[in-house]
């Protein structure tokens, strides 16, 4: 995909999602895509390898939650895989401190290499398993905790509060939307409350997504 097409698709995708990014974001995402596809030729990081799909299903899907993350000082991405949504969010929000955690060492190695290649400051990749004991695991708490299709929502809401700073929030990036009543019931089971819930569609495929934000009661 040439630079112009990438820039055009990124711009139209962001417009469709209602998010705005700086002029430097496109070139850095292009470099991230090049790194991802280069690594993926040798190491299995993602099943999505067509450039336009990477742009939509990894980059734009990550940027879609900018409204839920903007203003935070720190972000913890659990089950980050090859760095989504954490790395695109960091590229769009340069002052955000981001820790990305995954149990697969090669994915964490990619996160570290990509951050170094892009010159991203304040990014940390951690090879760890989150089981609810952040101090023991060496995982720092953050103002915003996020995961994208990491585990089923009830399991995620059981695990997540341990990793959130006081007054912070838990962000769940979901596939098919759940009703307000379903989200509220899941939250109440874990002494959480629903702060917001928003459904959206990916701009090119039309795939359904939902982002829900929870806070400790």
Helices and strands as residue ranges (DSSP letters): H 3-17, H 23-40, H 51-53, I 54-60, H 61-63, H 66-69, E 74-78, H 86-92, E 97-102, H 105-118, E 123-127, H 134-137, E 142-148, H 153-160, G 161-163, E 164-174, H 180-189, E 192-201, E 208-216
